[in-house]
């Protein structure tokens, strides 16, 4: 295994990358996992001897028990290849590889196509006319991918080409590959790409058949008019099919062989019949037994375990990274592997939980949101709406809700989370393409390191923040505020909580290589709070306490999730004029895995989801947990923090014993700063006695010689209500990190020990 620097190991995304190293199953679990008939991912292959990205947003269709496969590129609307076999394994979620992707077994391809458009444009050209050649969708007037339907083991892909609706499906039989199409009314002729050969193709039988010296044999048939095979005049070996304009739908079939036998078509298929929902494939319903927890000593919260199924017949590795509630009794969960499951039983005592796999084969779905009963999942390729067409509890239609995000083949650029605001807009965060080893970046494209906002109808995609490195998750506040996590690395000195309002958008959040055009005139938007590595070494999402729930925290408060420390933190914001700053204090609960996503139920319970990878203290591989506030227990953590001109006020829910509160020995205070540069993270540097030489050196090389200033507490004064202590600090001043430890006691004798970590940008 490659050697990694300590702080790189503490990054969230690199934690995820190495989850396989600690996964309890065998090293080849992914070879046994059943993806279903379609698997969305980034795939590589070789075209004329050269390795390439066969499809950045590809769908690998299983044409029969992994013994035959076909790859469809959803960005170019082309079938890349069809071949016997499955894949050579690679890819971060599967093997942990930092660069080597899943590769096709295409040495014996029946056909293969160049990396161009799958359909000719209005001028008859197949050339890549995308604004960024090699990346993103085709021009909308040329064609767009709409999604696919699953009917048993059949996959029907839906697109629109020059205004005509196109349904298509691949099948194979006894070595022959059949491409089936059903095309709607066409105002103009349509020409589609079939194959790119090294040898020119000879057209036979008036355009109904073709062959070449390399052994390719092709036959075509249509039920309306004539579909004509053509040898492209300008590109040697390119074979195309022309479908004339027409007002009536047309069914087309193309047969391919490369085994010395003649290609023959079969009965035409009415693909529309396969778009109404088929028989369920995942009929097994699994159960698990949840357990109720009790609060630990000094905590006001109990943690219940929503236990996962111990085994499943599809050998799916349950690494859930997104969830939301369908109703008060049922949640939907999406996994890094591309599964979506439901679990029911929350309204009972959770001793019997019911699980069902409802979808599979999606592209690293680390975000899920339910809107009006409809499930949306966010993967690296798109936001997908999951539709059960026939009411059997299994997903039949995988609708492309929005797929404007541009991706590359980089292993690091995950798309995290899925949230909505009051207006129904969707949001997710996308990482920057960090190089293997964690330092620096691969090619930066416009959608790297952003917060994306998508309109409620999915038609508008906009960027509301740039400059993220590895955000982990986000939240949308009651007034539209956006928060994100972030992880230490190049241009990010440590983990932090970003916070900006709609009026401040688009915001630039610090990573210079992904400081895109939209924020080119924006200065670095400082975070609400920096977090040292022993507090959060890998940030997750954030979660707002909604109105009408009783969780011990007030409605409108913010909770930050730490993946690396498997912890929840109460955020303590502090407004000074128009500047927001603040800190965090740990919520005293013990989680059974990392904290990646959290959502509230109406009863006030907070559900927390996460899985374990490299460098996290999570004790189990994956856990879904319910955190309940127990009112009978005193709430002993800080409730608020306010910077003053001379120090800090810290408030509590319980009255504090006066003698302990006003003893300056009850407190320990330190402060320090970080250096933001292209180097990986930052050491800690003195605020009171700046070492300019060390700070300059930090921009050129990595160092971890941490220096903290010990801050003298001059006085501690308890408020008249006995719940707020005001600390006067020697030479109070702004600092990137202010750490205050307290060891107090309530009037009732309860121990109140904790630490706040805050960022002070401005004094009153």
C-alpha positions in Angstrom: 0.0 0.0 0.0 1.2 3.5 -0.8 2.5 5.5 2.1 0.4 8.5 3.1 1.2 11.5 5.2 -0.6 11.7 8.5 -2.9 14.6 7.7 -3.9 13.2 4.3 -5.1 10.1 6.2 -7.4 12.3 8.1 -9.3 13.6 5.1 -12.9 12.5 4.8 -12.7 11.6 1.1 -9.5 9.7 1.6 -11.2 8.0 4.5 -13.9 6.8 2.1 -11.3 5.7 -0.5 -9.7 3.2 1.8 -12.8 1.8 3.4 -12.2 -1.5 1.6 -9.0 -1.9 3.7 -11.1 -2.2 6.8 -14.2 -3.9 5.4 -14.9 -7.2 7.0 -15.8 -9.0 3.9 -13.3 -10.7 1.5 -11.2 -8.6 -0.8 -13.4 -9.6 -3.7 -16.8 -8.8 -2.3 -17.5 -6.5 -5.2 -17.1 -9.5 -7.6 -19.9 -11.2 -5.9 -22.2 -8.2 -5.4 -25.2 -8.3 -7.8 -25.7 -4.8 -9.3 -28.8 -5.7 -11.3 -29.1 -5.3 -15.1 -27.6 -1.8 -15.3 -24.6 -0.3 -13.5 -23.8 3.4 -13.8 -20.1 4.4 -13.3 -17.0 5.8 -15.1 -15.4 3.1 -17.3 -12.2 2.9 -19.3 -11.4 0.8 -22.4 -8.9 0.8 -25.3 -9.8 2.2 -28.6 -7.3 1.2 -31.4 -4.7 0.3 -28.7 -5.0 3.5 -26.7 -6.5 3.6 -23.2 -9.4 6.1 -22.9 -12.3 7.1 -20.7 -14.9 5.0 -22.6 -17.7 6.8 -20.8 -17.5 9.3 -17.9 -21.2 8.8 -17.2 -21.7 5.3 -18.5 -24.3 2.6 -18.1 -22.9 -0.9 -18.3 -25.8 -3.2 -19.3 -25.6 -6.8 -18.3 -26.7 -8.9 -21.3 -26.7 -12.1 -19.4 -25.1 -13.1 -16.1 -22.0 -11.0 -16.7 -21.1 -13.2 -19.6 -22.0 -10.4 -22.1 -22.0 -6.6 -21.6 -22.8 -3.4 -23.5 -21.8 0.1 -22.5 -23.9 3.2 -23.2 -22.5 6.7 -22.8 -25.2 9.0 -21.5 -23.3 12.2 -22.4 -22.8 11.4 -26.1 -25.9 9.2 -26.5 -23.8 6.4 -28.1 -23.3 2.7 -27.5 -19.6 2.5 -26.9 -19.2 -1.2 -27.3 -20.6 -4.7 -26.7 -18.5 -7.6 -25.8 -18.3 -11.0 -24.1 -17.5 -10.8 -20.4 -17.7 -8.1 -17.7 -14.9 -5.9 -16.3 -11.4 -5.7 -14.9 -11.8 -4.2 -11.5 -10.6 -0.8 -10.3 -12.2 2.3 -9.0 -12.1 3.8 -5.5 -15.4 2.5 -4.2 -14.5 -1.0 -5.2 -10.8 -1.7 -5.0 -9.6 1.5 -3.3 -7.5 2.5 -6.3 -6.5 6.1 -6.7 -6.6 6.4 -10.4 -7.1 3.0 -11.9 -10.8 2.8 -13.0 -13.1 0.0 -13.8 -12.0 -1.2 -17.3 -14.0 -3.1 -19.9 -13.0 -6.5 -21.2 -13.2 -5.3 -24.7 -10.4 -7.3 -26.4 -13.2 -9.2 -28.3 -15.6 -6.4 -28.9 -18.4 -7.2 -31.3 -18.4 -3.5 -32.2 -16.8 -0.4 -30.8 -17.2 3.4 -31.4 -15.0 6.4 -31.3 -15.5 9.1 -28.5 -17.8 11.2 -30.6 -21.5 11.9 -30.7 -23.8 8.9 -31.1 -26.1 10.8 -33.5 -25.1 13.2 -36.3 -25.8 16.9 -35.8 -28.0 18.9 -38.2 -25.0 19.2 -40.6 -24.4 15.5 -40.6 -21.3 15.6 -38.4 -20.5 13.3 -35.5 -17.7 15.5 -34.2 -17.7 16.5 -30.5 -19.4 19.9 -30.5 -19.7 20.2 -26.7 -18.5 23.5 -25.1 -15.8 21.5 -23.3 -14.7 18.9 -25.8 -14.8 15.5 -24.1 -17.0 16.6 -21.2 -20.6 17.3 -20.5 -23.9 16.9 -22.4 -24.4 17.3 -26.1 -26.0 20.5 -27.3 -29.7 20.2 -26.3 -30.9 20.7 -29.8 -28.9 17.7 -30.9 -29.9 15.3 -28.2 -30.3 14.7 -24.5 -30.4 11.7 -22.2 -33.7 11.3 -20.3 -33.1 8.2 -18.2 -33.9 4.5 -18.4 -36.6 1.9 -17.6 -36.0 -1.4 -15.9 -38.3 -4.3 -16.8 -37.0 -7.5 -15.3 -33.5 -7.9 -16.7 -34.2 -5.6 -19.7 -33.0 -2.0 -19.7 -34.7 0.5 -22.1 -32.8 3.8 -22.5 -34.8 6.9 -23.2 -33.4 10.0 -25.0 -34.5 12.8 -27.3 -32.6 13.3 -30.6 -33.4 16.3 -32.7 -36.8 16.5 -31.0 -37.7 12.8 -31.6 -38.2 10.5 -28.6 -35.9 7.5 -28.8 -36.2 4.3 -26.9 -33.4 1.7 -27.3 -32.3 -1.6 -25.8 -29.5 -4.0 -26.3 -29.8 -7.8 -26.1 -27.7 -10.7 -27.2 -28.4 -14.3 -28.3 -25.9 -17.0 -29.2 -23.1 -14.5 -29.9 -25.2 -12.0 -31.8 -25.8 -8.5 -30.4 -29.1 -6.9 -31.2 -29.7 -3.2 -30.9 -33.5 -2.4 -30.7 -34.9 1.1 -31.2 -38.3 2.7 -31.2 -38.2 6.2 -32.6 -41.0 8.8 -32.5 -42.1 11.3 -35.2 -39.0 12.9 -36.9 -39.0 16.3 -38.6 -35.6 15.4 -40.3 -33.6 12.4 -41.1 -31.7 10.9 -38.2 -28.3 9.3 -38.6 -26.8 7.2 -35.8 -23.4 5.8 -35.2 -23.1 2.0 -35.2 -19.4 1.2 -35.3 -15.9 2.5 -35.9 -13.8 -0.1 -37.7 -10.2 -0.1 -38.8 -11.3 -1.7 -42.1 -13.9 0.0 -44.3 -17.3 -1.6 -44.4 -19.0 -2.9 -47.6 -22.7 -2.1 -47.8 -24.8 -5.0 -49.1 -28.4 -5.7 -50.1 -29.4 -2.1 -50.7 -28.3 -0.9 -47.3 -29.8 -3.7 -45.3 -26.5 -5.4 -44.5 -22.8 -4.7 -44.2 -19.5 -6.5 -43.6 -15.8 -5.8 -43.6 -12.5 -7.7 -43.7 -12.1 -7.6 -39.9 -15.1 -10.0 -39.6 -17.9 -7.6 -38.6 -21.2 -8.5 -40.0 -24.3 -6.2 -39.6 -27.9 -6.4 -40.6 -30.7 -3.9 -40.2 -34.5 -3.8 -40.5 -37.3 -1.3 -39.9 -41.1 -1.5 -39.9 -41.8 1.9 -41.4 -40.0 3.1 -44.5 -36.3 2.2 -44.9 -33.4 2.3 -42.4 -30.3 2.3 -44.5 -26.8 1.2 -43.5 -24.1 3.6 -44.8 -20.3 3.7 -44.9 -19.2 7.1 -43.8 -17.5 8.9 -46.6 -15.0 10.8 -44.5 -14.1 8.4 -41.7 -12.7 5.1 -42.8 -14.5 2.2 -41.2 -17.3 4.2 -39.7 -20.7 2.5 -40.1 -23.9 4.5 -39.6 -27.7 4.0 -40.0 -30.0 6.5 -41.6 -33.6 6.7 -40.5 -35.7 9.0 -42.8 -37.9 11.7 -41.5 -41.5 10.6 -40.8 -44.6 11.4 -38.9 -45.1 7.9 -37.7 -43.1 6.0 -35.0 -40.6 3.5 -36.4 -39.2 0.3 -35.0 -35.6 -0.5 -35.9 -33.3 -3.4 -35.2 -29.6 -3.8 -35.9 -27.8 -7.2 -35.6 -24.0 -7.4 -35.1 -21.8 -10.5 -35.2 -18.1 -11.1 -35.4 -17.7 -14.8 -35.3 -17.9 -15.7 -39.0 -21.6 -16.2 -39.1 -24.0 -14.0 -40.9 -25.8 -11.3 -38.8 -29.6 -11.9 -38.8 -32.3 -9.7 -37.3 -35.2 -11.1 -35.4 -38.8 -10.1 -34.6 -39.1 -6.3 -33.9 -39.7 -5.3 -30.3 -42.3 -2.7 -29.1 -40.1 -1.1 -26.5 -42.9 1.1 -25.2 -44.4 -2.0 -23.7 -41.4 -2.3 -21.4 -41.8 1.2 -20.0 -44.7 0.5 -17.7 -43.0 -1.5 -15.0 -42.1 -5.1 -14.8 -42.1 -7.9 -12.2 -40.1 -7.1 -9.1 -36.6 -8.5 -9.0 -35.8 -7.9 -5.3 -38.7 -9.8 -3.7 -36.9 -10.8 -0.5 -37.9 -8.7 2.6 -35.3 -8.7 5.3 -35.6 -8.0 9.0 -33.4 -6.8 11.7 -33.8 -6.1 15.5 -33.1 -2.5 16.6 -32.1 -1.8 20.2 -33.1 1.1 22.5 -30.4 3.0 24.2 -30.1 4.9 27.5 -28.2 8.2 28.1 -24.5 7.9 29.2 -23.5 9.6 32.5 -23.6 13.3 32.0 -25.6 13.2 28.7 -29.2 14.2 28.0 -29.5 12.0 24.9 -30.0 8.3 24.3 -28.8 6.6 21.1 -31.0 3.8 19.6 -29.5 1.4 17.0 -31.4 0.9 13.8 -29.7 -2.3 13.1 -28.8 -3.3 9.5 -29.6 -6.7 8.0 -26.9 -9.1 8.8 -26.9 -10.7 5.3 -28.6 -10.1 2.0 -29.1 -12.4 -1.0 -27.5 -9.9 -3.4 -24.3 -9.7 -1.3 -24.6 -5.9 -1.4 -22.1 -4.0 0.8 -24.3 -1.7 2.8 -22.3 1.5 3.1 -25.2 4.0 3.3 -24.3 7.6 2.6 -27.7 9.3 2.1 -31.2 9.0 3.5 -34.5 10.8 4.1 -38.0 9.8 5.4 -40.8 8.8 3.1 -43.2 9.0 6.1 -43.0 8.8 9.9 -42.5 5.0 9.7 -40.2 4.5 6.7 -36.9 5.9 5.5 -35.1 5.5 2.1 -31.3 5.0 2.2 -28.8 5.2 -0.6 -25.4 3.6 -0.6 -21.9 4.4 -2.0 -22.3 1.2 -4.1 -25.4 2.6 -5.8 -28.2 0.7 -3.9 -31.4 2.2 -2.6 -33.2 0.5 0.3 -36.2 1.3 2.5 -36.5 0.5 6.2 -39.7 0.5 8.2 -40.6 0.1 11.8 -39.8 3.5 13.5 -43.2 4.0 15.0 -42.9 0.8 17.0 -40.2 0.2 19.6 -37.8 -0.6 16.7 -37.3 -4.2 17.8 -38.5 -5.4 14.4 -37.3 -3.4 11.4 -38.2 -4.4 7.8 -35.8 -3.8 4.9 -36.3 -3.9 1.2 -33.9 -3.3 -1.7 -35.8 -1.1 -4.2 -33.1 0.0 -6.7 -29.5 -0.8 -7.6 -26.7 0.1 -10.0 -26.7 3.8 -9.5 -23.5 6.0 -9.5 -22.1 6.4 -6.0 -25.3 7.8 -4.5 -24.1 9.8 -1.4 -27.2 12.0 -1.2 -31.0 11.3 -1.0 -34.0 13.6 -0.6 -37.7 12.8 -0.6 -40.0 15.5 -1.9 -43.8 15.0 -1.9 -43.3 11.3 -1.6 -40.9 11.1 -4.5 -37.3 9.8 -4.0 -34.4 11.7 -5.6 -30.8 10.4 -5.3 -27.7 12.3 -6.0 -24.8 10.5 -7.7 -21.6 11.6 -9.4 -23.5 11.6 -12.8 -26.8 13.3 -12.0 -29.8 13.7 -9.7 -32.1 10.8 -10.5 -35.8 10.6 -9.7 -36.8 7.1 -8.8 -40.3 6.1 -10.0 -42.3 3.0 -9.1 -44.5 2.7 -12.2 -46.7 -0.2 -11.2 -46.9 0.1 -7.4 -45.0 -3.1 -6.5 -42.5 -1.3 -4.3 -39.6 -1.5 -6.7 -38.2 1.2 -8.9 -39.0 0.8 -12.6 -38.0 4.3 -14.0 -34.7 6.0 -13.4 -35.5 9.5 -14.6 -32.7 12.0 -15.2 -33.9 14.9 -13.2 -30.8 17.0 -13.7 -27.5 16.0 -15.2 -25.8 19.3 -15.9 -22.9 18.7 -13.6 -19.6 18.1 -15.5 -17.3 15.3 -14.3 -13.9 13.9 -15.1 -12.3 10.6 -14.4 -10.6 11.8 -11.3 -11.1 9.5 -8.3 -11.7 12.2 -5.8 -14.4 14.4 -7.2 -17.4 13.0 -5.3 -20.8 14.6 -5.2 -22.1 14.8 -1.7 -25.5 15.1 -0.1 -28.9 16.4 -1.4 -30.9 19.0 0.4 -33.8 21.4 -0.5 -34.8 24.9 0.5 -38.2 26.3 1.3 -38.8 27.1 -2.4 -38.0 23.5 -3.4 -34.6 24.1 -4.9 -32.1 21.3 -4.6 -28.5 21.6 -3.4 -25.4 19.4 -3.4 -21.7 19.8 -3.0 -19.0 18.6 -5.3 -15.3 18.0 -4.5 -12.3 19.2 -6.4 -10.2 16.6 -8.3 -7.4 16.0 -5.8 -4.4 14.1 -7.1 -3.4 10.7 -5.8 -1.4 11.3 -2.6 -3.7 14.2 -1.6 -1.6 17.2 -2.7 -2.5 19.4 -5.7 -5.2 18.9 -8.2 -5.8 17.3 -11.6 -7.5 19.2 -14.4 -10.0 21.7 -13.0 -13.3 22.1 -14.8 -16.1 24.6 -14.1 -18.1 22.3 -11.7 -15.2 21.2 -9.5 -15.4 22.4 -5.9 -18.8 23.9 -5.9 -22.2 24.2 -4.2 -24.8 23.5 -6.9 -28.3 24.7 -6.9 -31.0 23.1 -9.1 -34.5 24.5 -9.6 -37.5 22.5 -8.4 -38.3 21.3 -11.9 -34.7 20.2 -12.5 -34.3 22.5 -15.5 -31.9 25.1 -14.1 -28.4 24.4 -12.7 -26.4 27.2 -11.1 -23.3 27.5 -9.0 -23.8 29.4 -5.7 -20.3 28.8 -4.3 -16.8 27.8 -5.5 -13.5 26.9 -3.9 -14.4 23.7 -2.1 -11.8 21.0 -1.8 -13.5 18.0 -0.1 -16.8 19.2 1.5 -18.4 16.0 2.8 -21.9 17.5 3.0 -24.0 20.6 3.4 -27.2 22.0 4.9 -29.8 24.6 3.9 -31.0 26.8 6.8 -34.5 28.2 7.5 -33.6 31.5 5.8 -31.8 29.9 2.9 -28.3 30.0 4.6 -25.9 27.5 3.1 -23.4 25.6 5.3 -20.8 23.0 4.2 -18.1 21.0 5.8 -14.6 21.0 4.5 -11.4 19.0 4.9 -7.8 19.9 5.4 -5.6 19.9 2.3 -4.2 22.3 -0.3 -5.6 25.8 0.4 -7.5 24.5 3.4 -5.5 24.8 6.6 -7.9 22.5 8.6 -11.5 21.3 8.7 -14.1 24.1 9.0 -17.7 25.0 8.8 -18.5 27.3 5.8 -21.5 29.5 6.2 -23.0 32.1 3.7 -26.4 33.6 3.0 -28.2 33.9 -0.3 -27.2 37.6 -0.4 -23.5 36.6 -0.2 -23.8 34.1 -3.1 -21.9 33.2 -5.1 -19.2 32.8 -2.4 -15.6 31.8 -2.8 -14.7 29.3 -0.1 -10.9 29.1 -0.3 -9.5 26.5 -2.7 -7.7 28.7 -5.3 -7.6 26.2 -8.2 -11.4 25.9 -8.1 -11.9 29.7 -7.8 -14.1 29.8 -11.0 -15.1 32.6 -13.2 -18.4 33.2 -11.4 -16.5 34.2 -8.2 -13.4 35.6 -9.9 -14.1 39.0 -8.2 -15.0 37.6 -4.8 -12.5 37.5 -2.0 -12.1 34.5 0.3 -15.3 34.1 2.4 -14.0 33.2 5.8 -15.8 30.2 7.5 -18.0 30.5 10.5 -15.5 28.4 12.4 -12.2 26.5 12.0 -11.9 23.1 13.6 -8.6 21.6 14.7 -7.9 18.0 13.7 -8.6 16.6 17.2 -12.1 18.0 17.0 -12.9 17.1 13.4 -10.6 15.4 11.0 -13.2 14.7 8.4 -16.4 16.8 8.2 -19.8 15.5 7.2 -23.1 17.4 6.8 -24.9 19.9 9.0 -28.4 19.8 10.2 -30.8 22.5 11.5 -33.2 21.9 14.4 -36.7 22.4 12.9 -39.6 24.2 14.6 -41.9 22.1 16.7 -39.5 19.5 17.9 -38.0 19.0 21.4 -34.4 17.9 21.1 -32.9 20.0 23.9 -31.5 22.4 21.3 -33.7 25.4 20.3 -35.4 25.4 16.9 -33.1 27.1 14.3 -29.9 25.8 15.9 -27.3 24.1 13.8 -25.6 20.8 14.4 -22.3 19.9 12.7 -21.4 16.2 11.9 -17.9 14.8 12.1 -17.3 11.7 9.9 -13.7 11.2 11.3 -14.6 11.6 15.0 -18.0 10.0 14.8 -19.3 13.0 16.7 -22.1 15.6 16.8 -21.3 19.2 17.6 -23.7 22.0 18.7 -22.8 25.1 16.7 -22.6 28.3 18.8 -22.9 31.2 16.4 -22.1 34.8 17.3 -23.1 37.8 15.3 -21.0 40.9 15.6 -22.5 43.6 13.4 -22.9 41.9 10.0 -20.1 39.4 10.7 -21.0 35.8 11.7 -18.5 33.8 13.6 -18.7 31.3 16.4 -17.7 27.9 17.6 -18.8 24.4 18.6 -19.2 22.2 21.6 -19.5 18.5 21.5 -22.9 16.9 22.1 -22.2 14.0 24.4 -23.4 10.9 22.5 -21.5 7.8 21.4 -22.2 6.7 17.8 -21.6 3.3 16.4 -20.2 4.6 13.1 -19.3 7.9 11.5 -21.7 10.9 11.3 -22.2 11.7 7.7 -26.0 12.6 7.3 -28.7 13.5 9.8 -32.3 14.4 9.6 -35.0 15.1 12.3 -38.3 13.2 12.6 -41.5 15.0 13.7 -41.2 13.5 17.2 -37.9 15.3 17.8 -35.7 12.3 17.2 -32.5 12.9 15.2 -31.5 10.1 12.9 -27.8 9.9 12.1 -26.2 7.8 9.3 -22.6 7.0 8.4 -20.1 4.3 7.4 -16.5 3.5 8.3 -13.4 3.9 6.1 -9.8 4.8 6.7 -8.9 7.0 9.7 -12.1 7.3 11.6 -12.8 6.2 15.1 -16.2 4.6 14.1 -16.4 1.2 15.8 -18.6 -0.4 13.1 -18.7 -0.5 9.3 -22.0 1.3 8.9 -24.7 2.4 11.3 -28.1 4.0 11.2 -29.0 5.5 14.6 -31.7 7.5 16.4 -30.7 10.1 18.9 -33.4 11.0 21.5 -33.5 13.8 24.0 -34.3 12.6 27.5 -36.0 15.5 29.3 -35.4 14.1 32.7 -31.7 14.5 32.3 -30.1 17.9 33.0 -28.6 19.5 29.9 -25.0 20.2 30.8 -23.3 21.5 27.6 -22.9 25.1 26.7 -25.9 26.7 25.0 -24.4 29.9 23.6 -21.2 31.8 23.3 -20.8 35.5 22.8 -17.6 37.4 22.2 -17.1 40.7 24.2 -14.6 43.4 23.9 -12.6 41.9 26.7 -13.4 38.2 26.5 -16.2 35.7 26.1 -19.6 34.9 27.6 -20.6 31.2 27.8 -24.1 30.3 28.7 -25.7 27.1 30.0 -29.2 25.7 30.5 -28.5 24.8 34.2 -27.6 27.2 37.0 -23.8 27.0 37.8 -22.4 26.8 41.3 -21.1 30.3 41.9 -17.8 29.5 43.6 -16.7 27.2 40.8 -17.9 29.5 38.1 -16.0 32.5 39.4 -12.8 30.5 40.0 -10.4 31.3 37.2 -8.7 28.0 37.7 -11.9 26.4 36.3 -10.9 27.5 32.8 -8.1 27.0 30.4 -7.8 29.2 27.3 -5.5 28.9 24.2 -5.5 30.6 20.8 -3.6 30.2 17.6 -3.8 30.7 13.9 -3.3 28.8 10.6 -1.6 29.6 7.3 -3.7 29.1 4.2 -1.5 28.2 1.2 -1.1 25.6 -1.5 0.6 23.3 1.0 -1.3 20.4 2.5 -3.1 21.9 5.6 -1.3 24.0 8.2 0.5 23.8 11.5 -0.6 26.1 14.4 1.1 29.5 14.8 1.2 32.1 17.5 -1.2 35.0 17.4 0.5 36.9 20.3 4.1 36.5 19.1 4.0 36.0 15.3 6.9 34.1 13.8 7.0 35.7 10.4 9.8 33.4 9.1 7.9 30.3 10.1 4.7 31.6 8.5 6.6 32.4 5.3 8.1 28.9 5.3 4.7 27.4 5.7 3.7 28.6 2.3 6.7 26.7 0.8 6.9 23.5 2.7 4.9 21.4 5.2 5.6 21.6 8.9 3.7 20.4 12.0 5.5 22.4 14.7 2.4 23.6 16.5 2.6 26.7 18.7 -0.4 27.8 20.9 -0.7 30.9 23.0 -1.7 30.4 26.6 -4.3 33.1 27.4 -4.6 34.3 31.0 -8.1 34.4 32.4 -8.2 37.7 34.4 -11.6 37.2 35.9 -14.8 35.1 35.7 -18.1 36.6 36.7 -21.5 34.7 37.0 -24.6 36.4 35.7 -27.5 37.2 38.1 -29.6 34.3 36.7 -26.7 31.9 37.4 -26.5 30.5 33.8 -23.9 32.7 32.1 -20.3 33.1 32.9 -18.3 36.1 31.5 -14.6 35.6 31.1 -12.2 38.5 30.9 -9.2 37.5 28.9 -5.8 39.2 28.8 -5.4 41.0 25.5 -8.6 39.8 23.9 -8.1 39.8 20.1 -9.3 38.2 16.9 -7.9 34.7 16.3 -8.6 31.9 13.9 -8.9 29.4 16.8 -9.9 30.1 20.4 -10.1 27.1 22.6 -11.8 27.4 26.0 -11.9 24.4 28.4 -14.2 24.5 31.4 -14.6 22.3 34.5 -17.8 23.5 36.2 -20.5 22.1 38.4 -24.2 22.8 38.4 -26.0 24.1 41.6 -27.5 20.6 41.7 -24.1 19.0 41.8 -23.8 17.7 38.2 -20.4 17.8 36.6 -20.2 20.2 33.6 -17.0 19.6 31.7 -16.5 20.6 28.1 -14.5 22.6 25.6 -15.6 25.2 23.0 -13.6 25.8 19.8 -14.3 29.0 18.1 -13.1 31.5 15.5 -13.1 35.1 16.5 -13.1 37.4 13.4 -14.3 40.6 15.0 -14.7 42.1 18.5 -17.8 44.2 19.4 
